[in-house]
């Protein structure tokens, strides 16, 4: 497959969406998960998850409904004041599967969010041959994509040094390293990442003439649900992937206003695109999606926030405020 830039890739997308969610569980080693008392719902519905708690469902329904209303007001305010041209949000409570969304089917450039499937792909190969994670690649200086990244990696690959596949996977998501991602892309079997995208339900039809991947917040959020439920990777590798995502170094977005003790597994992306209403000018897109392990993981929820506007600093502010609003609602109903 032709090498790609992580700003402008050439994957062939297949139309349609598929969101797969199978119940299961995954624990992060350094966190203590808490379980509440579960009272099964008395019901004649025999073909759905049997251990749903009626009290939790009713409570979360109210919380998510209120959150959706608050997010709509918050997003309208940012769009009306010009801080953002578009903001889309999707939130899912992982204990009850209740969800809320605002503009959550709007389509955006995937950009560096594509690196999460690259991470998942490495662990998928390791399910067949675990030793693949320890194989080494010598970095010769080619490719070198550091010059095209607005948010530069905290650490760059060193010419002449060997890196394991697992380390390149880590750098790809933790530092959002385009060069490490490209090395993995070239190492993987031909069209392998395409097949991962298809399996994860992360492909959408592109607008005519585009050669990049597009995604919606609702669709992308589904991948975190798969990892949390260990329904695509094994429990060990789902846990490893999420643990790696908790190490992401970008600190100016969705986690900036959250308590420092809260663990978040996440990935961000930034992209500059021509303004269709004024082609000489550029629009900015800034996204962040992940899982927040609120209340020592007793209130876990997935989120995906995608934004578009004229200024990255304004979009950072939007990410921070929207994320904080979600967090406050999820831990205390928004009070």
JOJO-V303320 format. One record per backbone hydrogen bond with DSSP energy under -0.5 kcal/mol. NH is the residue of the N-H (numbers start at 1). CO is the residue of the C=O. E is the energy in kcal/mol with one decimal. If there is no record, write none. Layout:
# JOJO-V303320
<<NH/CO/E> <NH/CO/E>>
This chain:
# JOJO-V303320
<<5/8/-1.1> <13/11/-0.7> <18/201/-0.5> <20/18/-0.6> <31/28/-2.0> <33/31/-0.6> <39/37/-0.5> <40/38/-0.6> <41/52/-1.2> <43/41/-0.8> <46/44/-1.2> <48/45/-0.5> <52/49/-0.8> <54/39/-1.0> <54/52/-0.6> <57/53/-2.5> <58/54/-2.3> <59/55/-2.3> <60/56/-3.0> <61/57/-2.0> <62/58/-1.6> <63/59/-2.3> <64/60/-3.0> <65/61/-1.8> <66/62/-2.3> <67/63/-2.4> <68/64/-2.4> <69/65/-1.7> <70/66/-2.2> <71/67/-2.9> <72/68/-2.0> <73/69/-1.7> <74/70/-2.5> <75/71/-3.0> <76/72/-2.4> <77/73/-2.0> <78/74/-1.9> <79/75/-2.4> <80/76/-2.6> <81/77/-1.8> <82/79/-0.6> <83/78/-1.5> <84/78/-1.4> <85/308/-2.8> <86/308/-2.1> <88/306/-2.8> <89/102/-2.6> <90/304/-1.8> <91/100/-2.9> <92/302/-2.3> <93/98/-3.0> <94/92/-0.6> <94/300/-1.9> <95/300/-0.6> <97/93/-2.6> <100/91/-2.5> <102/89/-2.4> <106/103/-1.7> <108/215/-2.7> <110/213/-2.5> <113/110/-2.3> <114/111/-1.9> <115/112/-1.7> <116/113/-1.3> <117/113/-0.5> <118/114/-1.1> <119/115/-2.1> <120/116/-2.7> <121/117/-2.5> <122/118/-1.6> <123/119/-1.5> <124/120/-2.0> <125/121/-2.1> <126/122/-1.7> <127/123/-1.1> <128/124/-0.6> <128/125/-1.1> <129/125/-2.2> <132/129/-2.1> <133/130/-1.6> <134/131/-1.4> <135/132/-1.0> <137/163/-2.6> <139/161/-2.5> <140/138/-0.7> <140/142/-0.5> <148/145/-1.0> <149/146/-1.4> <150/148/-0.5> <152/150/-0.9> <159/157/-0.5> <160/139/-3.5> <161/158/-1.9> <163/137/-2.5> <165/135/-2.0> <166/133/-2.3> <168/164/-2.3> <169/165/-2.4> <170/166/-2.2> <171/167/-2.6> <172/168/-2.1> <173/169/-1.3> <174/170/-3.1> <175/171/-1.3> <177/171/-1.7> <178/176/-0.7> <181/177/-2.1> <182/178/-2.2> <183/179/-2.0> <184/180/-1.9> <185/181/-2.5> <186/182/-2.3> <187/183/-1.4> <188/184/-2.6> <192/189/-2.2> <195/191/-1.7> <196/192/-2.0> <197/193/-2.6> <198/194/-2.2> <199/195/-2.4> <200/196/-2.2> <201/197/-0.5> <201/198/-1.1> <202/197/-2.6> <210/207/-2.0> <215/108/-2.4> <217/106/-0.5> <218/104/-2.0> <220/216/-2.5> <221/217/-2.2> <222/218/-0.9> <222/219/-0.6> <223/219/-0.5> <223/220/-1.4> <224/220/-0.7> <224/221/-0.5> <225/221/-1.4> <226/222/-1.8> <227/223/-2.1> <228/224/-2.7> <229/225/-2.3> <230/226/-0.5> <230/227/-0.8> <231/226/-2.2> <232/226/-0.6> <238/234/-2.8> <239/235/-2.4> <240/236/-2.0> <241/237/-2.5> <242/238/-2.3> <243/239/-2.6> <244/240/-2.1> <245/241/-1.8> <246/242/-1.1> <247/244/-1.7> <248/245/-1.0> <249/174/-2.2> <256/253/-1.5> <258/255/-0.9> <262/259/-1.8> <263/293/-0.5> <265/291/-2.3> <266/245/-1.7> <266/264/-0.6> <267/289/-2.3> <269/287/-2.0> <271/285/-2.2> <273/283/-2.9> <275/278/-0.5> <275/281/-2.7> <276/274/-0.7> <278/275/-1.2> <281/278/-2.5> <283/273/-4.1> <284/309/-3.7> <285/271/-3.0> <286/307/-1.3> <287/269/-2.7> <288/305/-2.4> <289/267/-2.3> <290/303/-2.6> <291/265/-2.8> <292/301/-3.1> <293/263/-2.7> <293/291/-0.6> <294/292/-1.4> <294/299/-0.8> <297/293/-1.0> <298/295/-1.9> <299/294/-2.6> <300/297/-0.6> <301/292/-1.9> <302/92/-2.4> <303/290/-2.6> <304/90/-1.7> <305/288/-2.8> <306/88/-2.7> <307/286/-1.1> <308/86/-2.3> <309/284/-2.5> <315/311/-1.9> <316/312/-2.4> <317/313/-1.9> <318/314/-1.9> <319/315/-2.6> <320/316/-2.5> <321/317/-2.5> <322/318/-2.7> <323/319/-2.3> <324/320/-2.3> <325/321/-2.2> <326/322/-2.2> <327/323/-2.5> <328/324/-2.7> <329/325/-1.9> <330/326/-2.5> <331/327/-1.9> <332/328/-1.7> <333/329/-2.0> <334/328/-1.6> <335/332/-1.2>>
